[in-house]
Amino acid sequence: MIKKINRKSLLILLTAVFASCSQDELNEVSKTAESSSIQNLQSVSQAPSKWNGSFGYNAGSWRVEKHPRVLADVNGDGREDVVGFANDGVYVALSTGTGFSYRQPWYNTPQKTFCYNGGWDVNKHPRAVADVNGDGKADIVGFGNDGVYVALSTGSGFSYRQPWYTSPQSTFCYNGGWDVNKHPRTVADVNGDGKADIVGFGDDGVYVALSTGTGFSFRQPWYTSPQSTFCYNGGWSVDKHPRTVADVNGDGKADIVGFGNDGVYVALSTGSGFSYRQAWYTSPQSTFCYNGGWYVSKHPRTVADVNADGKADIIGFGNDGVFVALSNGNGFDYRTQTSTYFGYNDGWDVAFQPRRAGDVNGDGKADIVGFDLDGVYVQL
């Protein structure tokens, strides 16, 4: 039987114990406690390591306003690589699992397609990299003035670009009235067939063009509501409300994730549409959201699977570091700080230093990747 000890008796007992210890023994206790504390801190904030000396503001003159940089597995080895859209070509640095190899030109044409010198403007022409033909290698997808163009990965380069989506209305494109400041566009596999599809957030609804493996089918409305949730007419603004698409419930189909004013909302994919939005993360502090002090100009947010359970989790780059809210399949758990690096107070600025999340070492868990001034840094 365990006998309870009151606070006064416990204090007397501890005083007697410490009085019987030598100074050396007390010092050892102090060292052990300090070591344990440091070890626990390092387990969530071990310093990032430099994986590549290019793709930075001072390392190659890469600019946020000209040169998109993303992570994607372009050679099908299970590790995400760096893909950078430069002035005159698309460059790739393959992941070795412990670093990124020296960058190589994977796409270079006289027209400079997809690139700044070819007239591709960050303010007009979104670009993404995802596997659109289901061969396990991520391909270039570029939203041009009048159509959506694809350059398939061969595993060692990108083939010549082809128009995968054109329409008289120039849907999804600049000439069709799709504005970067109003209408986010991305690519993700929303029907679970292994091929990434176009997902566009229009004025009044979310539209999808499914990949056939050789092109994109005509766009269909996958999410409409009287409130125009997730959309410009519903009050969702690019400068306040990030939106993305990822599989948050582990069924193999990518879902809408939107960071609203006061909560994170999800619309699950049914394979032929998106279900009505539900609040998956709310808190008194409105963490990750505009009302909680999270700003697009300071705090990037994305979703990726950080614990290898097949469900994408929230990753937010806050003032003091990286915060994660794990998906449980029906919502997101309360946020936890996983890193003291890569935050606004640590000197990371959206205007100069993009941050991404992706599995760069092939262990199934998304890692933090930051494009700093002097190169690319990774925290596994």
N, C-alpha and C positions, 0 to 999 in steps of 0.2 A: 504494500500500500504506500502511495506517494503522499507524504505529509506536506501540506502547504506551508510556505514560509512567508510571513508578512514582510513589508518593506523595511521596517526597522531592524528585524532580525537578519534580513539579507544584507543590509548595510554593515551591521556588526560583523557578520561572517566574512564579507569581502574585505573589510578593513584588516581583519586578522590574517587572511590569506596573503594580502599584499605586504603586510608587515613582516611575514615570515620569509618573503622572497628577498634574495640578494639583488643588488643594483644591476648586475649582469643579467640576471634572469628577467628583471623588469624591462631592460633594454631589448632583450630578445623578443619579448611579447610585443613591444612597440613596433619593432622591425617587421615582425610577422604580420601584424595588422596593417601596417603601411604597405607592405608588399602585396597583400591580398587586395587592398583597395585599388592599387595601381593596376594590378592584373585585371580586375573587373572592368576598370575604365578602358584599358587597352582592348578588351574583348569586343567593345563596341566602337572604339575610336582609334584603332591602330592606324598609323599614318599612311596615307596613300603612297604609291610608288609610281615613278615615271616609266611609262611604257613606250613612249615614242617622242622624239624631239621635233616633230613637225605638227602641222594643223593648228598652230597657235597664232595669236595676234602678232607676237614678235618672232615666231618661228614659222616663217613662210608667208607672213602678211595676210593671214586669213582673217576676214572680216564678217561679223554677224550679218551685216546689211548687204553682203554680196555672196557669201559662200556657205551654203548649208552644209552641216556635218552631221552624220547619223551613224548608228550602229546597225549592222545586219550581217547575217551569215551568207556571204556571197559565193563561197566555194563548197558549201555543204558538209563541213567537217564538224558541225555542232558548236562552233565557237563564233561569236559575233565579231565582225571586223569593222574597222573604220572606213567609211565611205565619205569622201569630201568632194564637193562640187566647186572647183576652182575657177579661175578666169577663163582658162583655155581647155580644160579637160576634167574628167572625173578620175580621181585618184583613190587607190585602195591601199590600206595597210592591213595585211592579214594578221590575225591573232595566232600566236604560237602557244597560247595558254599561259605564258609568263611574260609576254610582251607583244608589241605590234611590230611586225617587220617593216623595213624601209618602204615607204610609199612607192607605188608603181602606177603608171597611167593605164587605166582599164578602159577608158573611152575617150577617144580624141578624133574629131572629124574637122574638116575645113569649115563646116558651118558652126562649130563650137556648140552643138546642141546640148541643152541642159545647163549651159554655163553662162557666166556673166558677159563674156566677150561675144557670145552668140545671141545676146538680147534677152536672156532669161534673167528676170528681175525678181528678187525676194518679195517685193511688194505686189507682184502680179502672178507669179508662177510657182506654186508649191511643188516640191519634189519629195518623193519618198522612195524607199527601197524595201521591197517585200517580194516573196515568192508568188508570182501570179500564174505560173504554169504548172505548179505542183511537182517540180523536180528536186526540191530540197535546197535550191540555191536562190538567194534573193536577187531580184531584178530591179532596174531603175524604172520608176513610174513618174512621169513629168506632166504637169497640167499646163499646157501651152496656151497660146492665145485662142486657138480654135479647135483644139482637140487634146486628147490624152495620149501621150506617146510612151512606148515601152521599149527598153533595151534589155533583152534577156541575157542573163549571166551564162557564160560557158564554163565557169569554174576557174578561168584564168583571164577573163576579160568580159566586156559586154558587147553583144552583137549590135549591128546597126539598128538604130531606132525605127520602130514601126508605129503607125497610128492604130491604137487599139480601141479608141472611142472617138467617133465624130458624129455630129448631128447638126441639122440646120439651125438648131437653137444654141449650138456650142455649149451645151449643158456641162457644168463643172468648170467652165473655162472663162477667161477674162472677157473675151468678146461676147459671151453669153450673159454677162452681168454678174458673174461670180467674183466677189471682191474679197481679197485677203483680209481686209479689215472687218468683214461681216460674215464670211462663209468658210469656216474651216473645212478642209478636205484631207482625207487620209485613205490608207488601204489596209484592209484586214480581212481575214477569212470569217465571214459572218454566217455562212451556211454549212460549215464543217466539212467541205469537200477537199480541203488541203490547198486551195488556191485563194490568194488574197483578192478581195473585191474592193471596188471604189465605194467609199462612204462619204457623202457630202451633206453638210449642214446648211440647208438653204434658208430663205427668208421665213418660210412657214412650215417646213417639214424636213425630215432626214431622208435623203434619197440614196438608193443603192444601185450600182450596176455590177452584176455578178460576172466573175471571170469564167470564160468557157475554156480557158487554156490557150486560146489563140486570139482572144479579143474580149471586150466587155459587152455584155448584153445591154439592151436599152434600159435606161434608168427607170426605177420604180420607187414609189413612195413607201418607205418601210416604217416611218413613224410620223404620224400627224395627230394633232390634238387641238381642241379649241384654244388651249393656252399657248400653242406653238412652243412647247417646252423644248429646250436645247437650241432654239432658233432665234434669229435676229428679231423677228416680229414679236417674239415672246419675251423680249427684254434681255436675252442672252447676248453679251457683248464680248468680242475678242479680247478687249483690254481689261476684262474683269473675270471672265468665266471660261477657263480652259475646258476643252472637250476632247476626248479620245475614245478609242475603241479597242477593247481587249477582252479576253475570256476570263470573267471574274468568278464564274461558278463551276468551271472545270468540265463543261460538256462539249468542248471542242469548237464552240461557236463564239465569235467575238461579240461583246455587248457594248452598249453605249455607257460611258462614264462621264458625267458632267459635274463640274465644280461650281455650284451655284453661289448665291449670296450667303446662305446660312447652312448649307449642307451639301453632301456629295450624293448625287442622284444616279440611279442605274436603270437602264431599260434593257432587259434581257432579250437576246435573240432567240426566236423560235425556229429559225432556219428559213423562214419566209417573211419575217417582219420582226419588229421589236415590240415587246409587251409594254404596257403602260408603266411609266417611270415610278420608281419607289425610292424612298430615302434610305440609303445604305450607311450613311455616316452623318450623325448630328451630334453636337456637343454644345454645352453652354458657351464654350470659347469660340465656336464656329471655326475650329481648326481646319486648315487647308482652304478656307473660304474667304471671300472678299470682306464680309462683315467681321471676320476674325483677324483682319490685318494682313491677309495673304494677298500680295499684289503680283500681277503678271510681270510688272517691271522689275520685280525683285526676287520672286519666289517661284521657280519652275515646279510644275507638278506633272507626274506621269503615273502610269500603272504598269507593273511588271511582276512576274512571279519571283519573289525573293526567297521563298522557303521550299521551293521545288515540290509543291503539292498539286501543281496543275492549275492553280487559280491565281489570277493576277491581283496584286496588292497595290495599295496607294503608296507612292513615294513622293515626299514633298521636301523641297530644299528651302528650309526656313531661315530665319535670321541667324540661329545658333548652330545649324548643322542639318543633318538629314533625319527626317521623321518618317516612320512607316506605320501603316495600319493594315494588318493582315486581313485577307478575305477569308471568311468562314463558309462561303458558299451562299449565304443568305444576307450578308451584310459585312461591314468592315469592323474589326475589333478596335478598341481604343488605341490611339497612336502611341508609339514608342520611339524614343530617339535612338538611332542606330549609329550615328556618327557625329562628331563635333567639327568635322571638316566640311568644305564645300558650301558653307552658308554665307549669307550676305555680310554678316559681321566679320567673317574670315577673309573678306576682300573679293568674294566672287560676285561678279557683276554680269547681269543678263546681256548687257550691251557689248561685252567683250569676251565672256567666257561661258560658252554653252555647256550644259550638263545633261548627261543622258544616263539611262539605266539599261543594261543588257548583260546577257551571260557571255562573258568574254573568255572564260577558262573552261567552259563545257561541263560544268558540274550541275547544271540544271537550275542554278540560282542566279538571279539577276544581280549584277555588280554595278557600282557607281563609277561612272567615267566622266571626267571633267577635262575640257579643253582649256587649259590654262594659257597664260601669255607665252610660256616657253615650251609648251608641248602638251602631251596627253598623259593625265594621271588617272590611276585606277585604284579603287579600294574594293577588295574582294569581300 
